[in-house]
């Protein structure tokens, strides 16, 4: 395992640059440490997602292709 010696406070951009210097294996560990926690998704948000999924199933032609949409951004 690689070690990182920090002698100064980091802003977000500096932290990102430090993370980029990690090996791919250590980047995955960092990613897991950030995202593998007990995140509570509010019921209201869950309902919105479920409603959108139901609409997409019943009316799939209303969906847009991301590759096409992203070209207009």
PDB file with SEQRES, HELIX, SHEET and CRYST1 records, atoms N, CA, C and O in Angstrom:
SEQRES   1 A   73  UNK UNK UNK UNK UNK UNK UNK UNK UNK UNK UNK UNK UNK          
SEQRES   2 A   73  UNK UNK UNK UNK UNK UNK UNK UNK UNK UNK UNK UNK UNK          
SEQRES   3 A   73  UNK UNK UNK UNK UNK UNK UNK UNK UNK UNK UNK UNK UNK          
SEQRES   4 A   73  UNK UNK UNK UNK UNK UNK UNK UNK UNK UNK UNK UNK UNK          
SEQRES   5 A   73  UNK UNK UNK UNK UNK UNK UNK UNK UNK UNK UNK UNK UNK          
SEQRES   6 A   73  UNK UNK UNK UNK UNK UNK UNK UNK                              
HELIX    1 AA1 UNK A   12  UNK A   20  1                                   9    
HELIX    2 AA2 UNK A   24  UNK A   35  1                                  12    
HELIX    3 AA3 UNK A   43  UNK A   58  1                                  16    
HELIX    4 AA4 UNK A   60  UNK A   62  5                                   3    
HELIX    5 AA5 UNK A   66  UNK A   71  1                                   6    
CRYST1    1.000    1.000    1.000  90.00  90.00  90.00 P 1           1          
ATOM      1  N   UNK A   1       0.838  -1.172   0.000  1.00  0.00           N  
ATOM      2  CA  UNK A   1       0.000   0.000   0.000  1.00  0.00           C  
ATOM      3  C   UNK A   1       0.884   1.238   0.000  1.00  0.00           C  
ATOM      4  O   UNK A   1       1.850   1.336   0.758  1.00  0.00           O  
ATOM      5  N   UNK A   2       0.535   2.167  -0.859  1.00  0.00           N  
ATOM      6  CA  UNK A   2       1.265   3.420  -0.917  1.00  0.00           C  
ATOM      7  C   UNK A   2       0.842   4.318   0.238  1.00  0.00           C  
ATOM      8  O   UNK A   2      -0.296   4.245   0.702  1.00  0.00           O  
ATOM      9  N   UNK A   3       1.736   5.146   0.691  1.00  0.00           N  
ATOM     10  CA  UNK A   3       1.381   6.113   1.725  1.00  0.00           C  
ATOM     11  C   UNK A   3       1.517   7.510   1.166  1.00  0.00           C  
ATOM     12  O   UNK A   3       2.332   7.773   0.282  1.00  0.00           O  
ATOM     13  N   UNK A   4       0.711   8.390   1.695  1.00  0.00           N  
ATOM     14  CA  UNK A   4       0.740   9.785   1.281  1.00  0.00           C  
ATOM     15  C   UNK A   4       1.037  10.612   2.517  1.00  0.00           C  
ATOM     16  O   UNK A   4       0.355  10.495   3.536  1.00  0.00           O  
ATOM     17  N   UNK A   5       2.045  11.438   2.421  1.00  0.00           N  
ATOM     18  CA  UNK A   5       2.397  12.302   3.533  1.00  0.00           C  
ATOM     19  C   UNK A   5       1.822  13.679   3.253  1.00  0.00           C  
ATOM     20  O   UNK A   5       2.155  14.311   2.250  1.00  0.00           O  
ATOM     21  N   UNK A   6       0.948  14.144   4.156  1.00  0.00           N  
ATOM     22  CA  UNK A   6       0.330  15.455   4.005  1.00  0.00           C  
ATOM     23  C   UNK A   6       0.861  16.387   5.080  1.00  0.00           C  
ATOM     24  O   UNK A   6       0.768  16.104   6.275  1.00  0.00           O  
ATOM     25  N   UNK A   7       1.409  17.485   4.640  1.00  0.00           N  
ATOM     26  CA  UNK A   7       1.951  18.466   5.580  1.00  0.00           C  
ATOM     27  C   UNK A   7       1.154  19.759   5.587  1.00  0.00           C  
ATOM     28  O   UNK A   7       1.507  20.710   6.285  1.00  0.00           O  
ATOM     29  N   UNK A   8       0.096  19.794   4.823  1.00  0.00           N  
ATOM     30  CA  UNK A   8      -0.670  21.027   4.699  1.00  0.00           C  
ATOM     31  C   UNK A   8      -2.143  20.704   4.497  1.00  0.00           C  
ATOM     32  O   UNK A   8      -2.497  19.611   4.055  1.00  0.00           O  
ATOM     33  N   UNK A   9      -2.979  21.647   4.819  1.00  0.00           N  
ATOM     34  CA  UNK A   9      -4.409  21.494   4.559  1.00  0.00           C  
ATOM     35  C   UNK A   9      -4.634  21.524   3.047  1.00  0.00           C  
ATOM     36  O   UNK A   9      -3.938  22.239   2.326  1.00  0.00           O  
ATOM     37  N   UNK A  10      -5.590  20.759   2.580  1.00  0.00           N  
ATOM     38  CA  UNK A  10      -5.862  20.687   1.147  1.00  0.00           C  
ATOM     39  C   UNK A  10      -7.227  21.263   0.833  1.00  0.00           C  
ATOM     40  O   UNK A  10      -8.183  21.061   1.581  1.00  0.00           O  
ATOM     41  N   UNK A  11      -7.317  21.985  -0.284  1.00  0.00           N  
ATOM     42  CA  UNK A  11      -8.641  22.338  -0.769  1.00  0.00           C  
ATOM     43  C   UNK A  11      -9.125  21.184  -1.643  1.00  0.00           C  
ATOM     44  O   UNK A  11      -8.380  20.232  -1.872  1.00  0.00           O  
ATOM     45  N   UNK A  12     -10.326  21.254  -2.117  1.00  0.00           N  
ATOM     46  CA  UNK A  12     -10.906  20.144  -2.875  1.00  0.00           C  
ATOM     47  C   UNK A  12     -10.093  19.825  -4.126  1.00  0.00           C  
ATOM     48  O   UNK A  12      -9.854  18.655  -4.423  1.00  0.00           O  
ATOM     49  N   UNK A  13      -9.671  20.835  -4.853  1.00  0.00           N  
ATOM     50  CA  UNK A  13      -8.894  20.589  -6.072  1.00  0.00           C  
ATOM     51  C   UNK A  13      -7.569  19.908  -5.766  1.00  0.00           C  
ATOM     52  O   UNK A  13      -7.130  19.032  -6.511  1.00  0.00           O  
ATOM     53  N   UNK A  14      -6.936  20.306  -4.682  1.00  0.00           N  
ATOM     54  CA  UNK A  14      -5.684  19.668  -4.293  1.00  0.00           C  
ATOM     55  C   UNK A  14      -5.917  18.224  -3.879  1.00  0.00           C  
ATOM     56  O   UNK A  14      -5.106  17.347  -4.172  1.00  0.00           O  
ATOM     57  N   UNK A  15      -7.032  17.981  -3.194  1.00  0.00           N  
ATOM     58  CA  UNK A  15      -7.367  16.615  -2.797  1.00  0.00           C  
ATOM     59  C   UNK A  15      -7.608  15.735  -4.026  1.00  0.00           C  
ATOM     60  O   UNK A  15      -7.189  14.578  -4.067  1.00  0.00           O  
ATOM     61  N   UNK A  16      -8.281  16.295  -5.013  1.00  0.00           N  
ATOM     62  CA  UNK A  16      -8.516  15.548  -6.262  1.00  0.00           C  
ATOM     63  C   UNK A  16      -7.186  15.218  -6.928  1.00  0.00           C  
ATOM     64  O   UNK A  16      -6.980  14.093  -7.384  1.00  0.00           O  
ATOM     65  N   UNK A  17      -6.294  16.185  -6.984  1.00  0.00           N  
ATOM     66  CA  UNK A  17      -4.978  15.943  -7.592  1.00  0.00           C  
ATOM     67  C   UNK A  17      -4.214  14.871  -6.820  1.00  0.00           C  
ATOM     68  O   UNK A  17      -3.525  14.046  -7.421  1.00  0.00           O  
ATOM     69  N   UNK A  18      -4.331  14.877  -5.504  1.00  0.00           N  
ATOM     70  CA  UNK A  18      -3.674  13.838  -4.696  1.00  0.00           C  
ATOM     71  C   UNK A  18      -4.279  12.472  -5.002  1.00  0.00           C  
ATOM     72  O   UNK A  18      -3.556  11.483  -5.114  1.00  0.00           O  
ATOM     73  N   UNK A  19      -5.595  12.415  -5.136  1.00  0.00           N  
ATOM     74  CA  UNK A  19      -6.261  11.136  -5.430  1.00  0.00           C  
ATOM     75  C   UNK A  19      -5.841  10.609  -6.800  1.00  0.00           C  
ATOM     76  O   UNK A  19      -5.740   9.397  -6.986  1.00  0.00           O  
ATOM     77  N   UNK A  20      -5.598  11.492  -7.753  1.00  0.00           N  
ATOM     78  CA  UNK A  20      -5.177  11.077  -9.090  1.00  0.00           C  
ATOM     79  C   UNK A  20      -3.814  10.397  -9.074  1.00  0.00           C  
ATOM     80  O   UNK A  20      -3.479   9.650  -9.993  1.00  0.00           O  
ATOM     81  N   UNK A  21      -3.033  10.652  -8.038  1.00  0.00           N  
ATOM     82  CA  UNK A  21      -1.709  10.047  -7.941  1.00  0.00           C  
ATOM     83  C   UNK A  21      -1.747   8.638  -7.359  1.00  0.00           C  
ATOM     84  O   UNK A  21      -0.732   7.942  -7.344  1.00  0.00           O  
ATOM     85  N   UNK A  22      -2.902   8.225  -6.887  1.00  0.00           N  
ATOM     86  CA  UNK A  22      -3.036   6.882  -6.322  1.00  0.00           C  
ATOM     87  C   UNK A  22      -3.040   5.832  -7.417  1.00  0.00           C  
ATOM     88  O   UNK A  22      -3.347   6.120  -8.574  1.00  0.00           O  
ATOM     89  N   UNK A  23      -2.702   4.639  -7.044  1.00  0.00           N  
ATOM     90  CA  UNK A  23      -2.803   3.524  -7.982  1.00  0.00           C  
ATOM     91  C   UNK A  23      -4.285   3.245  -8.248  1.00  0.00           C  
ATOM     92  O   UNK A  23      -5.134   3.626  -7.443  1.00  0.00           O  
ATOM     93  N   UNK A  24      -4.606   2.590  -9.358  1.00  0.00           N  
ATOM     94  CA  UNK A  24      -6.004   2.267  -9.623  1.00  0.00           C  
ATOM     95  C   UNK A  24      -6.650   1.482  -8.472  1.00  0.00           C  
ATOM     96  O   UNK A  24      -7.809   1.714  -8.128  1.00  0.00           O  
ATOM     97  N   UNK A  25      -5.901   0.568  -7.895  1.00  0.00           N  
ATOM     98  CA  UNK A  25      -6.436  -0.228  -6.782  1.00  0.00           C  
ATOM     99  C   UNK A  25      -6.779   0.660  -5.595  1.00  0.00           C  
ATOM    100  O   UNK A  25      -7.834   0.499  -4.981  1.00  0.00           O  
ATOM    101  N   UNK A  26      -5.894   1.598  -5.269  1.00  0.00           N  
ATOM    102  CA  UNK A  26      -6.148   2.494  -4.149  1.00  0.00           C  
ATOM    103  C   UNK A  26      -7.254   3.503  -4.463  1.00  0.00           C  
ATOM    104  O   UNK A  26      -7.983   3.921  -3.564  1.00  0.00           O  
ATOM    105  N   UNK A  27      -7.380   3.892  -5.721  1.00  0.00           N  
ATOM    106  CA  UNK A  27      -8.496   4.771  -6.106  1.00  0.00           C  
ATOM    107  C   UNK A  27      -9.819   4.068  -5.865  1.00  0.00           C  
ATOM    108  O   UNK A  27     -10.773   4.680  -5.385  1.00  0.00           O  
ATOM    109  N   UNK A  28      -9.880   2.783  -6.199  1.00  0.00           N  
ATOM    110  CA  UNK A  28     -11.105   2.019  -5.953  1.00  0.00           C  
ATOM    111  C   UNK A  28     -11.406   1.933  -4.459  1.00  0.00           C  
ATOM    112  O   UNK A  28     -12.561   2.032  -4.045  1.00  0.00           O  
ATOM    113  N   UNK A  29     -10.369   1.749  -3.660  1.00  0.00           N  
ATOM    114  CA  UNK A  29     -10.561   1.720  -2.203  1.00  0.00           C  
ATOM    115  C   UNK A  29     -11.110   3.057  -1.712  1.00  0.00           C  
ATOM    116  O   UNK A  29     -12.008   3.099  -0.871  1.00  0.00           O  
ATOM    117  N   UNK A  30     -10.563   4.139  -2.242  1.00  0.00           N  
ATOM    118  CA  UNK A  30     -11.025   5.472  -1.865  1.00  0.00           C  
ATOM    119  C   UNK A  30     -12.480   5.668  -2.275  1.00  0.00           C  
ATOM    120  O   UNK A  30     -13.287   6.187  -1.505  1.00  0.00           O  
ATOM    121  N   UNK A  31     -12.803   5.252  -3.483  1.00  0.00           N  
ATOM    122  CA  UNK A  31     -14.168   5.351  -3.970  1.00  0.00           C  
ATOM    123  C   UNK A  31     -15.111   4.571  -3.064  1.00  0.00           C  
ATOM    124  O   UNK A  31     -16.177   5.069  -2.701  1.00  0.00           O  
ATOM    125  N   UNK A  32     -14.727   3.357  -2.698  1.00  0.00           N  
ATOM    126  CA  UNK A  32     -15.561   2.546  -1.810  1.00  0.00           C  
ATOM    127  C   UNK A  32     -15.733   3.218  -0.451  1.00  0.00           C  
ATOM    128  O   UNK A  32     -16.823   3.197   0.121  1.00  0.00           O  
ATOM    129  N   UNK A  33     -14.671   3.807   0.060  1.00  0.00           N  
ATOM    130  CA  UNK A  33     -14.748   4.470   1.363  1.00  0.00           C  
ATOM    131  C   UNK A  33     -15.701   5.670   1.312  1.00  0.00           C  
ATOM    132  O   UNK A  33     -16.395   5.959   2.286  1.00  0.00           O  
ATOM    133  N   UNK A  34     -15.727   6.356   0.182  1.00  0.00           N  
ATOM    134  CA  UNK A  34     -16.590   7.525   0.051  1.00  0.00           C  
ATOM    135  C   UNK A  34     -18.049   7.120  -0.117  1.00  0.00           C  
ATOM    136  O   UNK A  34     -18.934   7.703   0.509  1.00  0.00           O  
ATOM    137  N   UNK A  35     -18.304   6.114  -0.967  1.00  0.00           N  
ATOM    138  CA  UNK A  35     -19.676   5.790  -1.338  1.00  0.00           C  
ATOM    139  C   UNK A  35     -20.297   4.652  -0.556  1.00  0.00           C  
ATOM    140  O   UNK A  35     -21.521   4.529  -0.549  1.00  0.00           O  
ATOM    141  N   UNK A  36     -19.520   3.823   0.094  1.00  0.00           N  
ATOM    142  CA  UNK A  36     -20.087   2.696   0.829  1.00  0.00           C  
ATOM    143  C   UNK A  36     -20.379   3.078   2.269  1.00  0.00           C  
ATOM    144  O   UNK A  36     -19.710   2.624   3.198  1.00  0.00           O  
ATOM    145  N   UNK A  37     -21.367   3.902   2.434  1.00  0.00           N  
ATOM    146  CA  UNK A  37     -21.802   4.264   3.772  1.00  0.00           C  
ATOM    147  C   UNK A  37     -23.324   4.231   3.788  1.00  0.00           C  
ATOM    148  O   UNK A  37     -23.960   4.145   2.738  1.00  0.00           O  
ATOM    149  N   UNK A  38     -23.880   4.295   4.928  1.00  0.00           N  
ATOM    150  CA  UNK A  38     -25.339   4.231   5.051  1.00  0.00           C  
ATOM    151  C   UNK A  38     -25.952   5.568   4.651  1.00  0.00           C  
ATOM    152  O   UNK A  38     -26.070   6.487   5.462  1.00  0.00           O  
ATOM    153  N   UNK A  39     -26.334   5.650   3.398  1.00  0.00           N  
ATOM    154  CA  UNK A  39     -26.947   6.860   2.888  1.00  0.00           C  
ATOM    155  C   UNK A  39     -28.458   6.675   2.932  1.00  0.00           C  
ATOM    156  O   UNK A  39     -28.987   5.698   2.402  1.00  0.00           O  
ATOM    157  N   UNK A  40     -29.137   7.601   3.555  1.00  0.00           N  
ATOM    158  CA  UNK A  40     -30.585   7.527   3.640  1.00  0.00           C  
ATOM    159  C   UNK A  40     -31.164   8.364   2.514  1.00  0.00           C  
ATOM    160  O   UNK A  40     -30.897   9.561   2.410  1.00  0.00           O  
ATOM    161  N   UNK A  41     -31.960   7.717   1.674  1.00  0.00           N  
ATOM    162  CA  UNK A  41     -32.630   8.427   0.593  1.00  0.00           C  
ATOM    163  C   UNK A  41     -34.047   8.724   1.071  1.00  0.00           C  
ATOM    164  O   UNK A  41     -34.801   7.806   1.392  1.00  0.00           O  
ATOM    165  N   UNK A  42     -34.411  10.008   1.118  1.00  0.00           N  
ATOM    166  CA  UNK A  42     -35.747  10.353   1.608  1.00  0.00           C  
ATOM    167  C   UNK A  42     -36.857   9.652   0.816  1.00  0.00           C  
ATOM    168  O   UNK A  42     -36.737   9.448  -0.392  1.00  0.00           O  
ATOM    169  N   UNK A  43     -37.917   9.295   1.504  1.00  0.00           N  
ATOM    170  CA  UNK A  43     -39.051   8.613   0.879  1.00  0.00           C  
ATOM    171  C   UNK A  43     -39.587   9.421  -0.296  1.00  0.00           C  
ATOM    172  O   UNK A  43     -39.960   8.849  -1.320  1.00  0.00           O  
ATOM    173  N   UNK A  44     -39.631  10.733  -0.160  1.00  0.00           N  
ATOM    174  CA  UNK A  44     -40.140  11.591  -1.243  1.00  0.00           C  
ATOM    175  C   UNK A  44     -39.313  11.413  -2.507  1.00  0.00           C  
ATOM    176  O   UNK A  44     -39.861  11.372  -3.608  1.00  0.00           O  
ATOM    177  N   UNK A  45     -37.998  11.309  -2.357  1.00  0.00           N  
ATOM    178  CA  UNK A  45     -37.122  11.124  -3.517  1.00  0.00           C  
ATOM    179  C   UNK A  45     -37.326   9.739  -4.125  1.00  0.00           C  
ATOM    180  O   UNK A  45     -37.327   9.588  -5.347  1.00  0.00           O  
ATOM    181  N   UNK A  46     -37.497   8.741  -3.281  1.00  0.00           N  
ATOM    182  CA  UNK A  46     -37.742   7.388  -3.771  1.00  0.00           C  
ATOM    183  C   UNK A  46     -39.035   7.345  -4.579  1.00  0.00           C  
ATOM    184  O   UNK A  46     -39.095   6.696  -5.623  1.00  0.00           O  
ATOM    185  N   UNK A  47     -40.066   8.031  -4.101  1.00  0.00           N  
ATOM    186  CA  UNK A  47     -41.349   8.065  -4.810  1.00  0.00           C  
ATOM    187  C   UNK A  47     -41.206   8.709  -6.180  1.00  0.00           C  
ATOM    188  O   UNK A  47     -41.773   8.227  -7.161  1.00  0.00           O  
ATOM    189  N   UNK A  48     -40.444   9.803  -6.249  1.00  0.00           N  
ATOM    190  CA  UNK A  48     -40.235  10.488  -7.524  1.00  0.00           C  
ATOM    191  C   UNK A  48     -39.569   9.547  -8.523  1.00  0.00           C  
ATOM    192  O   UNK A  48     -39.987   9.467  -9.678  1.00  0.00           O  
ATOM    193  N   UNK A  49     -38.540   8.838  -8.081  1.00  0.00           N  
ATOM    194  CA  UNK A  49     -37.831   7.914  -8.976  1.00  0.00           C  
ATOM    195  C   UNK A  49     -38.762   6.802  -9.438  1.00  0.00           C  
ATOM    196  O   UNK A  49     -38.792   6.467 -10.622  1.00  0.00           O  
ATOM    197  N   UNK A  50     -39.519   6.233  -8.513  1.00  0.00           N  
ATOM    198  CA  UNK A  50     -40.447   5.153  -8.882  1.00  0.00           C  
ATOM    199  C   UNK A  50     -41.510   5.644  -9.856  1.00  0.00           C  
ATOM    200  O   UNK A  50     -41.878   4.923 -10.784  1.00  0.00           O  
ATOM    201  N   UNK A  51     -42.009   6.865  -9.655  1.00  0.00           N  
ATOM    202  CA  UNK A  51     -43.000   7.429 -10.583  1.00  0.00           C  
ATOM    203  C   UNK A  51     -42.396   7.612 -11.976  1.00  0.00           C  
ATOM    204  O   UNK A  51     -43.042   7.317 -12.981  1.00  0.00           O  
ATOM    205  N   UNK A  52     -41.160   8.096 -12.030  1.00  0.00           N  
ATOM    206  CA  UNK A  52     -40.502   8.302 -13.326  1.00  0.00           C  
ATOM    207  C   UNK A  52     -40.239   6.974 -14.026  1.00  0.00           C  
ATOM    208  O   UNK A  52     -40.374   6.873 -15.246  1.00  0.00           O  
ATOM    209  N   UNK A  53     -39.865   5.961 -13.255  1.00  0.00           N  
ATOM    210  CA  UNK A  53     -39.639   4.644 -13.851  1.00  0.00           C  
ATOM    211  C   UNK A  53     -40.941   4.079 -14.414  1.00  0.00           C  
ATOM    212  O   UNK A  53     -40.944   3.479 -15.489  1.00  0.00           O  
ATOM    213  N   UNK A  54     -42.029   4.265 -13.704  1.00  0.00           N  
ATOM    214  CA  UNK A  54     -43.332   3.781 -14.173  1.00  0.00           C  
ATOM    215  C   UNK A  54     -43.734   4.506 -15.452  1.00  0.00           C  
ATOM    216  O   UNK A  54     -44.217   3.878 -16.395  1.00  0.00           O  
ATOM    217  N   UNK A  55     -43.539   5.830 -15.491  1.00  0.00           N  
ATOM    218  CA  UNK A  55     -43.854   6.600 -16.700  1.00  0.00           C  
ATOM    219  C   UNK A  55     -43.012   6.125 -17.886  1.00  0.00           C  
ATOM    220  O   UNK A  55     -43.515   6.025 -19.005  1.00  0.00           O  
ATOM    221  N   UNK A  56     -41.751   5.837 -17.646  1.00  0.00           N  
ATOM    222  CA  UNK A  56     -40.870   5.383 -18.722  1.00  0.00           C  
ATOM    223  C   UNK A  56     -41.322   4.027 -19.261  1.00  0.00           C  
ATOM    224  O   UNK A  56     -41.244   3.779 -20.464  1.00  0.00           O  
ATOM    225  N   UNK A  57     -41.792   3.157 -18.382  1.00  0.00           N  
ATOM    226  CA  UNK A  57     -42.256   1.836 -18.826  1.00  0.00           C  
ATOM    227  C   UNK A  57     -43.545   1.933 -19.628  1.00  0.00           C  
ATOM    228  O   UNK A  57     -43.715   1.226 -20.622  1.00  0.00           O  
ATOM    229  N   UNK A  58     -44.454   2.805 -19.201  1.00  0.00           N  
ATOM    230  CA  UNK A  58     -45.737   2.906 -19.894  1.00  0.00           C  
ATOM    231  C   UNK A  58     -45.662   3.756 -21.155  1.00  0.00           C  
ATOM    232  O   UNK A  58     -46.506   3.630 -22.042  1.00  0.00           O  
ATOM    233  N   UNK A  59     -44.651   4.623 -21.237  1.00  0.00           N  
ATOM    234  CA  UNK A  59     -44.549   5.516 -22.389  1.00  0.00           C  
ATOM    235  C   UNK A  59     -43.077   5.687 -22.771  1.00  0.00           C  
ATOM    236  O   UNK A  59     -42.531   6.780 -22.623  1.00  0.00           O  
ATOM    237  N   UNK A  60     -42.424   4.622 -23.260  1.00  0.00           N  
ATOM    238  CA  UNK A  60     -40.983   4.677 -23.521  1.00  0.00           C  
ATOM    239  C   UNK A  60     -40.576   5.673 -24.605  1.00  0.00           C  
ATOM    240  O   UNK A  60     -39.421   6.098 -24.634  1.00  0.00           O  
ATOM    241  N   UNK A  61     -41.488   6.055 -25.492  1.00  0.00           N  
ATOM    242  CA  UNK A  61     -41.122   6.998 -26.547  1.00  0.00           C  
ATOM    243  C   UNK A  61     -40.873   8.406 -26.006  1.00  0.00           C  
ATOM    244  O   UNK A  61     -40.331   9.251 -26.718  1.00  0.00           O  
ATOM    245  N   UNK A  62     -41.258   8.665 -24.764  1.00  0.00           N  
ATOM    246  CA  UNK A  62     -41.008   9.976 -24.171  1.00  0.00           C  
ATOM    247  C   UNK A  62     -39.555  10.138 -23.734  1.00  0.00           C  
ATOM    248  O   UNK A  62     -39.116  11.248 -23.434  1.00  0.00           O  
ATOM    249  N   UNK A  63     -38.806   9.031 -23.697  1.00  0.00           N  
ATOM    250  CA  UNK A  63     -37.417   9.077 -23.256  1.00  0.00           C  
ATOM    251  C   UNK A  63     -36.519   9.608 -24.362  1.00  0.00           C  
ATOM    252  O   UNK A  63     -36.779   9.394 -25.546  1.00  0.00           O  
ATOM    253  N   UNK A  64     -35.476  10.291 -23.970  1.00  0.00           N  
ATOM    254  CA  UNK A  64     -34.515  10.844 -24.910  1.00  0.00           C  
ATOM    255  C   UNK A  64     -33.214  10.054 -24.833  1.00  0.00           C  
ATOM    256  O   UNK A  64     -32.847   9.553 -23.770  1.00  0.00           O  
ATOM    257  N   UNK A  65     -32.532   9.949 -25.942  1.00  0.00           N  
ATOM    258  CA  UNK A  65     -31.250   9.271 -25.994  1.00  0.00           C  
ATOM    259  C   UNK A  65     -30.166  10.205 -25.467  1.00  0.00           C  
ATOM    260  O   UNK A  65     -30.009  11.321 -25.964  1.00  0.00           O  
ATOM    261  N   UNK A  66     -29.417   9.753 -24.463  1.00  0.00           N  
ATOM    262  CA  UNK A  66     -28.416  10.617 -23.839  1.00  0.00           C  
ATOM    263  C   UNK A  66     -27.357  11.092 -24.828  1.00  0.00           C  
ATOM    264  O   UNK A  66     -26.956  12.255 -24.790  1.00  0.00           O  
ATOM    265  N   UNK A  67     -26.904  10.214 -25.707  1.00  0.00           N  
ATOM    266  CA  UNK A  67     -25.877  10.616 -26.669  1.00  0.00           C  
ATOM    267  C   UNK A  67     -26.365  11.771 -27.542  1.00  0.00           C  
ATOM    268  O   UNK A  67     -25.594  12.674 -27.865  1.00  0.00           O  
ATOM    269  N   UNK A  68     -27.625  11.744 -27.918  1.00  0.00           N  
ATOM    270  CA  UNK A  68     -28.189  12.819 -28.729  1.00  0.00           C  
ATOM    271  C   UNK A  68     -28.366  14.093 -27.922  1.00  0.00           C  
ATOM    272  O   UNK A  68     -28.026  15.182 -28.386  1.00  0.00           O  
ATOM    273  N   UNK A  69     -28.892  13.959 -26.726  1.00  0.00           N  
ATOM    274  CA  UNK A  69     -29.121  15.129 -25.868  1.00  0.00           C  
ATOM    275  C   UNK A  69     -27.813  15.800 -25.496  1.00  0.00           C  
ATOM    276  O   UNK A  69     -27.719  17.027 -25.488  1.00  0.00           O  
ATOM    277  N   UNK A  70     -26.804  15.000 -25.187  1.00  0.00           N  
ATOM    278  CA  UNK A  70     -25.532  15.574 -24.741  1.00  0.00           C  
ATOM    279  C   UNK A  70     -24.863  16.422 -25.828  1.00  0.00           C  
ATOM    280  O   UNK A  70     -24.058  17.302 -25.518  1.00  0.00           O  
ATOM    281  N   UNK A  71     -25.186  16.166 -27.082  1.00  0.00           N  
ATOM    282  CA  UNK A  71     -24.623  16.959 -28.182  1.00  0.00           C  
ATOM    283  C   UNK A  71     -25.177  18.388 -28.176  1.00  0.00           C  
ATOM    284  O   UNK A  71     -24.547  19.303 -28.706  1.00  0.00           O  
ATOM    285  N   UNK A  72     -26.345  18.574 -27.582  1.00  0.00           N  
ATOM    286  CA  UNK A  72     -26.973  19.901 -27.572  1.00  0.00           C  
ATOM    287  C   UNK A  72     -26.567  20.726 -26.374  1.00  0.00           C  
ATOM    288  O   UNK A  72     -26.919  21.902 -26.286  1.00  0.00           O  
ATOM    289  N   UNK A  73     -25.833  20.133 -25.450  1.00  0.00           N  
ATOM    290  CA  UNK A  73     -25.438  20.872 -24.246  1.00  0.00           C  
ATOM    291  C   UNK A  73     -24.223  21.734 -24.481  1.00  0.00           C  
ATOM    292  O   UNK A  73     -23.765  22.419 -23.566  1.00  0.00           O  
TER     293      UNK A  73                                                      
END                                                                             
